[in-house]
Amino acid sequence: MTRRPNKLVPADFTPIPSQVSRPRVRAVAELSEVEATGHLVPSEGAVPAALGISRAGLAAAGFDGKLGTALVIPRDGGPELVAVGAGDPSELTVDAVRDLAAAFARATAARSAVVGLDLSGVPLEPAATAQAAVEGVLLARYRYNALRSVPKDTALAELQLTGSDVAAMEEGAEVGTTTARAAAVARDLTNSPAAHLTASDMAATAVELGQRHGFSVRSYDLEECIAEGFGGLLGVNRGSVEEPRMIVLTYVPDGEPTGHLALVGKGIMYDSGGISLKPSDPMHLLMKTDMGGAGSILGAFTALRDLGVTTRVTGYLSCTDNVPSGDAYVLGDVLYIRGGKTVEVKNTDAEGRLVMADALVLATEQAPDAIVDIATLTGATLVALGPLVAPLMGNNRAVVAQIEAAAEATGEPVWELPLEKRYRKLLDSDIADISNLGGPHAGSITAALFLSEFVGDVPWGHLDVAGAMHANADDSWRSAGATGFGARLLVELARNFAKPD
C-alpha cells in the first residue's frame, strides 16, 4: 500500500519541533544577564532582601508565599524580580520544587527568554533540587507551536540556577534537561494532528531520534506485519488507507546489561472508534492523543544513553489509526493474534488492547526480565482516578513496586488497582478464545485482564494513562494539551530497574 499524497502537511513539517531549538540550562555561582530572576518566599519568615519589598508589601499585592504562586514585582531597570511562593519550609519536597519552578516559569513566559532562579537555602539534596527545578521550568514553558503562525509566549533561550552547591546542581540540571526533553518529545508527538503523524511518520521519526540518541529501530511495514501474524494490528488497520507499523526500539548499554526491560505502547494515531463510532464531542477531538503511550516510550528512549542506563531496553510501538470504511473490521469478527490466540470483536472501539496483544506476544518471545505497557486504554480510568493519577496493575509485586517508586520520584502519580481474576469470565466468548470487551463495569480492570492473557509468565506491569495524558488547561508543569505522562516515569524505571525475583 502506498500512502496517498497529503496536501495538508508541508514537506518540511517535523513532528518533534522541541528537538529543533532547545534552551541552554546551567548552574552558576551568580545569576548574570538574565531578564527575570526568581527568589523563593516561604509562607512565613524572612523575605529575600534581593526582592526589595517587605512581607507587608507582598501581602498588599495579594501574595502570601503559598506554594505554586508567583508575583512579578515592577521595577525600573534591571531584570524583572519575581517572588516565588515556596510554602511551608518544613514541607518542602522535590515535587514542591518542581511546582514552584513551574510557577516561576509561567510568571515570566510572556516576556523573558533568559531567566534565573535562586534556590539558595532549599534544604534538599542539591542535585535532586536542580533536576526538579529544571523539569518544572522547561515543562511549564513548553508550548506546541509547530502549527502556529505566531508562537504563543516567548521561547525560552536560557535557564540559570544558583544555590549552595553549584557542582552538584550542574549534575542535577543535566539530568533534568534530559528527562524534560523526553517528556517534550512525547508531548510533541501526542499533540501532532493525525494527518501530520501517521504510523509510517511515527516510524520515520523513531529512526531520526534513534540516530540522534543512540538506539536502533526496526519497523515492520504492512507486508511484514502480515508475514509476522500481527492479526490484532492488521484487524484494526483494515479500514484505513494508511499502513500500520510495528516499531521495535532497542537500546543496548555499554558493557554487560544488568537486566532486560521491555516497554509496550499503544499507538493508535487517531481513534474514531471505527464502526463503533464515537460521538462527535470534545473527547472525539482528543483522539489524536490515543498514541500517547507509544509517544511516551519513544520520548523515554531519547534519555537512556545520555543518562547511562545500564539495563537493556526494548520498546514495542504498535501503530495504526482506527477509522470506519467499507473495508473496516466489524463486530463479530474474529482476529488471530500473533501466537494463535483468537479474539472475538464485540466493540471496534476497544481496539487498543488488540494492537497491544501482538506487541506483548512479540515482547515475550525475547524473554525479557519484565514487561511494562503504557496505554490510553479506557475511559473508565478518568472516571475512577481523574486526570492526574494513572491506574496501575500487574502480575508481579516487584515490578509494580518499581513502577510505584518511579512514579513517586517523578511526580507522575499512579494507584494500584486489583487485577481481579474473577472478572476474567466477563471476557468469555462463545466462538473464540476471548472477546475484546468485558461489559459495562470495571472497564480498566477487564482491559488489563485482557492484556494479561498475552504476557505468559513474564513479570508484567500495566499503566492506563487515558486520563493523565491530557490537560485541559495549564496546571503547574503540565502545559495545556498533551502532558507526556509516563515518559519521565519510564526513564526513572529504566535507570533503576532490577530483575524481579
C-alpha positions in Angstrom: 0.0 0.0 0.0 1.3 3.5 -0.9 0.4 6.4 1.3 -1.8 8.9 -0.6 -0.4 12.4 -1.1 -1.2 14.6 1.9 -1.7 18.2 0.8 -2.5 19.2 4.4 1.1 18.8 5.6 4.1 20.8 4.3 7.1 18.7 3.3 9.3 20.3 5.9 7.0 19.7 8.8 8.6 17.9 11.8 6.6 16.1 14.4 9.3 16.9 17.0 9.7 20.7 17.0 11.2 20.6 20.5 14.3 18.9 19.0 14.9 21.9 16.7 15.6 24.5 19.4 16.3 23.7 23.0 17.1 26.1 25.8 20.5 26.3 27.4 20.5 25.2 31.1 23.3 25.7 33.5 24.1 26.1 37.2 26.1 29.2 38.1 27.6 30.8 41.2 25.8 34.0 40.4 23.0 34.8 38.0 24.0 37.2 35.2 22.5 38.8 32.2 19.1 37.4 32.9 15.8 39.1 32.0 13.9 37.8 35.1 15.1 36.5 38.4 13.1 34.3 40.8 13.5 34.3 44.6 11.8 31.9 46.9 9.5 33.3 49.5 8.2 31.0 52.2 4.7 31.4 53.6 6.3 32.6 56.9 9.6 34.1 57.9 12.1 36.4 56.2 11.6 37.7 52.6 14.7 37.7 50.4 16.4 41.1 50.5 17.0 41.0 46.8 13.3 41.5 46.2 13.4 44.9 47.9 10.0 44.6 49.4 8.6 43.6 52.8 6.2 40.8 53.6 3.6 43.5 54.3 4.2 44.9 50.8 3.8 41.4 49.2 0.6 40.8 51.2 -0.8 44.2 50.0 -0.2 42.9 46.4 -2.1 39.7 47.3 0.9 37.4 47.6 1.2 35.2 50.6 4.0 32.8 49.7 1.7 29.9 49.1 3.3 27.1 47.0 2.6 27.4 43.4 2.1 31.2 43.4 4.3 33.9 41.9 4.3 37.7 41.7 6.2 39.9 39.3 7.5 43.0 41.2 7.6 46.1 39.0 10.9 48.0 38.9 12.8 50.5 36.8 15.8 48.9 35.0 17.5 45.6 35.5 15.8 42.2 35.3 12.3 41.5 36.4 12.1 40.4 40.0 9.7 37.5 40.8 8.6 36.4 44.2 8.0 32.6 44.0 5.8 31.0 46.7 7.7 28.2 48.5 5.0 27.4 51.1 5.9 26.0 54.5 9.7 25.3 54.5 9.2 22.2 56.7 7.0 20.7 54.0 9.3 21.5 51.0 9.8 18.4 48.8 11.3 17.7 45.4 7.8 17.7 44.0 7.2 21.1 45.6 10.4 22.4 43.9 9.1 21.2 40.6 5.8 23.0 41.2 7.3 26.3 42.4 9.8 26.3 39.5 6.8 25.9 37.1 5.0 28.8 38.8 8.1 31.0 38.2 8.3 29.9 34.6 4.7 30.8 33.9 5.1 34.2 35.5 7.8 35.1 33.1 6.6 33.3 29.9 5.2 36.3 28.1 8.3 38.5 28.3 11.5 36.7 29.3 13.8 34.5 27.1 16.6 34.3 29.7 15.6 33.6 33.3 17.4 32.7 36.5 16.1 31.0 39.7 17.8 31.4 43.0 17.5 28.1 45.0 19.7 29.2 47.9 18.5 27.9 51.2 16.5 25.0 49.8 17.1 22.3 52.5 17.1 19.4 50.0 19.8 17.5 48.1 21.2 20.0 45.6 21.3 17.6 42.5 17.7 16.5 43.1 16.6 20.1 43.7 18.2 21.2 40.4 16.7 18.4 38.5 13.2 19.1 39.7 13.6 22.9 39.1 14.8 22.3 35.5 11.9 19.9 34.9 9.4 22.4 36.3 10.7 25.3 34.3 11.2 23.5 31.0 7.9 21.6 31.1 5.9 24.7 32.2 7.4 26.8 29.4 6.7 24.1 26.8 4.3 25.1 24.0 3.3 23.2 20.9 3.9 26.0 18.4 4.5 23.8 15.3 1.3 24.8 13.6 1.0 28.5 14.8 1.9 31.3 12.6 2.8 33.4 15.7 4.2 31.4 18.6 2.4 31.5 22.0 4.6 33.1 24.7 8.3 33.9 24.4 10.6 30.9 23.6 12.9 30.1 26.5 16.5 30.5 25.4 18.4 30.0 28.7 17.8 29.0 32.3 20.3 29.7 35.0 20.1 28.2 38.5 22.1 29.2 41.6 22.4 27.7 45.0 24.8 26.4 47.7 26.5 23.6 45.7 26.9 24.6 42.1 28.8 21.4 41.0 26.0 19.1 42.4 23.4 21.4 40.9 25.0 21.2 37.5 24.8 17.4 37.6 21.1 17.5 38.5 20.4 20.2 35.9 21.9 17.9 33.2 19.6 15.1 34.3 16.6 17.4 34.4 17.3 18.7 30.9 17.4 15.2 29.6 14.2 14.0 31.3 12.3 17.2 30.4 13.4 16.6 26.8 12.0 13.1 26.9 8.7 14.5 28.1 8.7 17.3 25.5 9.3 14.7 22.7 6.3 12.7 24.0 4.2 15.9 24.1 5.3 16.9 20.5 4.2 13.5 19.2 1.0 13.4 21.1 0.0 16.9 20.2 0.6 16.3 16.5 -2.7 16.0 14.5 -3.4 12.7 12.9 -2.7 13.9 9.3 0.7 15.2 10.5 1.7 12.0 12.3 0.6 8.7 10.7 2.0 5.3 11.7 4.6 5.5 8.9 5.6 9.0 10.1 6.0 7.7 13.6 8.4 5.0 12.3 10.4 7.6 10.4 10.5 9.9 13.4 11.7 6.9 15.5 14.6 6.3 13.1 15.6 10.0 13.3 15.5 10.0 17.1 17.4 6.8 17.2 20.2 8.2 15.2 20.4 11.2 17.5 20.1 9.4 20.8 21.8 6.0 20.4 19.1 3.4 19.9 18.2 1.2 16.9 14.9 0.9 15.2 13.2 -2.0 13.3 10.0 -1.1 11.6 7.6 -3.7 10.2 5.6 -2.5 7.2 2.2 -3.8 6.0 3.6 -6.9 4.2 5.9 -7.7 7.1 3.0 -7.3 9.6 1.1 -9.9 7.5 4.0 -12.2 7.4 4.6 -11.9 11.2 1.0 -12.6 12.0 0.1 -9.3 13.8 -3.6 -10.1 13.4 -4.8 -7.6 16.1 -2.9 -4.7 14.5 -4.0 -5.7 11.0 -7.6 -6.1 12.0 -7.8 -2.6 13.5 -5.9 -1.2 10.5 -8.3 -2.7 7.9 -10.5 0.4 7.5 -7.5 2.8 6.9 -5.8 3.9 3.8 -2.6 4.4 5.9 -0.3 1.4 6.5 0.2 0.1 10.1 3.6 -0.1 11.6 5.0 -2.3 14.4 8.1 -0.4 15.6 10.7 -2.0 17.7 13.2 0.2 19.5 16.4 -1.3 21.0 18.8 0.3 23.5 21.9 -1.6 24.4 24.1 -0.2 27.1 27.9 -0.1 27.1 29.1 -3.2 28.9 27.1 -6.2 30.1 23.4 -5.3 30.6 22.2 -5.5 34.2 18.8 -6.6 33.0 16.3 -6.5 30.1 13.2 -4.4 30.3 10.5 -4.4 27.6 8.2 -1.5 27.1 5.0 -1.8 25.1 3.0 1.2 23.9 -0.4 1.7 22.3 0.0 3.7 19.1 -3.5 4.5 17.8 -2.6 7.5 15.7 -6.3 8.5 15.6 -9.2 6.7 17.1 -12.6 7.3 15.6 -14.0 4.2 17.3 -14.2 2.5 13.9 -17.6 1.0 13.1 -18.5 1.6 16.8 -18.2 5.3 16.0 -17.5 7.7 18.9 -19.9 10.7 19.3 -18.7 13.9 17.8 -17.9 15.7 21.0 -14.7 17.2 22.6 -13.5 13.7 23.5 -13.5 12.7 19.9 -11.3 15.8 19.1 -8.7 14.4 21.6 -8.4 11.1 19.9 -5.2 12.2 18.1 -3.7 11.6 21.6 -4.6 7.9 21.6 -1.0 7.1 20.6 0.3 8.8 23.9 1.6 5.5 25.3 3.8 4.9 22.3 4.8 8.6 22.3 5.9 8.4 25.9 8.1 5.3 25.2 9.7 7.0 22.2 10.4 10.1 24.3 11.8 8.0 27.1 14.3 6.3 24.7 15.9 9.7 23.9 17.2 9.8 27.5 18.6 6.3 28.0 22.1 6.8 26.5 22.6 10.3 28.0 21.7 9.0 31.5 24.0 6.0 31.2 21.2 3.4 31.7 22.7 0.0 32.3 19.6 -2.0 31.5 18.9 -3.3 28.0 15.6 -1.7 27.0 13.4 -2.8 24.1 10.3 -0.8 23.0 7.4 -2.1 21.0 5.1 0.6 19.5 2.0 -0.9 17.8 0.8 1.9 15.5 -2.2 2.4 13.2 -5.3 4.6 13.1 -8.8 3.2 13.8 -11.3 4.5 11.2 -14.5 3.3 9.6 -14.7 2.4 5.9 -16.2 -0.3 3.6 -13.1 -2.4 4.5 -13.2 -1.8 8.3 -13.3 -4.7 10.8 -16.8 -5.1 12.3 -18.5 -6.5 15.4 -18.4 -10.3 15.4 -15.1 -10.6 13.5 -12.6 -12.9 15.0 -8.9 -11.8 14.9 -5.9 -14.1 15.1 -3.3 -12.6 17.5 0.4 -13.4 16.9 0.9 -16.8 18.5 -2.6 -18.1 17.5 -5.0 -16.9 20.2 -8.3 -15.8 18.8 -10.3 -12.7 19.8 -14.0 -12.0 19.1 -14.6 -8.3 18.4 -17.5 -7.1 20.4 -16.7 -3.4 20.0 -14.3 -1.9 17.5 -13.7 1.0 19.9 -11.9 -1.4 22.2 -9.1 -1.5 19.7 -6.0 -0.6 21.7 -5.9 -3.9 23.5 -6.0 -5.7 20.1 -2.9 -3.9 18.7 -1.1 -4.3 22.0 -1.7 -8.0 22.2 0.5 -8.6 19.2 3.2 -6.4 20.7 3.0 -8.1 24.0 3.4 -11.6 22.4 6.4 -10.2 20.4 8.0 -8.9 23.6 7.6 -12.2 25.4 9.4 -14.0 22.6 12.6 -12.2 23.7 12.2 -13.4 27.3 12.8 -10.0 29.0 13.1 -9.8 32.7 9.9 -7.7 32.8 7.3 -6.1 30.5 5.7 -2.7 31.3 3.0 -1.5 29.0 1.5 2.0 28.8 -1.7 3.0 27.0 -4.5 5.5 26.8 -6.7 2.4 27.2 -10.0 3.1 28.9 -12.4 6.0 29.7 -13.1 4.2 33.0 -9.7 5.4 34.1 -10.7 9.0 34.0 -13.9 8.2 35.9 -12.1 6.3 38.6 -9.0 8.4 39.3 -9.4 11.7 37.4 -6.9 13.4 35.1 -3.8 13.3 37.4 -3.5 9.7 38.6 -2.9 6.6 36.4 -4.2 3.2 37.4 -1.5 0.6 37.7 -2.0 -3.2 37.6 0.3 -6.1 37.2 1.1 -9.8 37.8 4.3 -9.3 39.8 4.6 -7.3 43.1 8.3 -6.4 42.5 7.5 -4.9 39.1 4.5 -3.0 40.4 6.7 -1.7 43.3 9.4 -0.4 40.9 6.8 1.4 38.9 5.4 3.0 42.0 8.8 4.1 43.1 9.5 5.7 39.7 6.1 7.4 39.8 6.9 8.8 43.3 10.3 10.1 42.1 8.9 11.9 39.1 5.7 13.3 40.4 3.7 11.3 37.9 1.3 9.6 40.4 -0.1 6.1 40.0 -2.5 4.0 42.1 -2.6 0.2 42.0 -6.0 -1.4 41.2 -6.7 -5.1 41.8 -6.2 -7.4 38.8 -9.3 -9.3 40.0 -9.2 -12.6 38.1 -12.8 -13.4 39.0 -13.7 -10.7 36.4 -12.0 -12.8 33.7 -15.2 -14.6 32.8 -16.6 -11.2 31.6 -14.3 -11.6 28.6 -15.5 -15.0 27.6 -16.5 -15.6 24.1 -18.9 -18.2 22.6 -16.8 -18.7 19.5 -13.2 -17.5 20.2 -10.6 -17.8 23.0 -11.5 -14.4 24.4 -13.5 -11.3 23.5 -12.2 -7.7 23.5 -14.9 -6.3 25.7 -15.8 -7.1 29.3 -19.1 -5.3 29.9 -20.1 -2.0 31.5 -18.3 -2.4 34.8 -14.7 -2.5 35.9 -13.6 -1.4 32.5 -10.0 -0.6 33.4 -9.6 -4.0 35.2 -11.1 -6.1 32.4 -8.9 -4.3 29.9 -5.9 -5.2 31.9 -7.1 -8.8 32.3 -7.3 -9.0 28.5 -3.7 -7.8 28.2 -2.5 -10.2 30.8 -3.6 -13.1 28.6 -0.7 -12.3 26.3 2.3 -11.9 28.6 2.5 -15.5 29.7 4.7 -15.9 32.8 6.8 -12.8 32.2 6.6 -10.3 35.2 4.4 -7.5 33.9 3.0 -4.1 34.8 0.3 -2.1 33.1 -0.3 1.7 33.1 -3.6 3.1 31.9 -2.9 6.8 31.2 -6.1 7.7 29.4 -6.9 10.4 32.0 -3.4 11.6 32.7 -2.2 12.0 29.1 -4.1 15.4 28.6 -4.5 18.6 30.5 -7.4 20.9 29.6 -5.5 24.0 30.9 -2.1 24.9 32.2 -1.5 23.3 35.7 1.9 23.6 37.3 4.4 21.9 34.9 1.6 20.3 33.0 1.1 22.5 30.0 -2.3 22.5 28.3 -2.6 19.7 25.8 -0.6 16.5 25.9 1.2 16.1 29.2 3.7 13.4 28.1 2.7 11.5 31.2 4.9 8.4 31.6 8.0 9.5 29.7 9.9 10.6 32.8 8.4 7.7 34.8 9.7 5.2 32.3 13.1 6.8 32.2 13.3 6.6 36.0 12.1 3.0 35.9 14.9 2.0 33.4 17.6 3.9 35.4 16.8 1.9 38.5 15.4 -1.3 37.1 16.2 -4.5 39.0 15.4 -8.0 37.8 12.3 -9.2 39.7 12.6 -12.5 41.6 
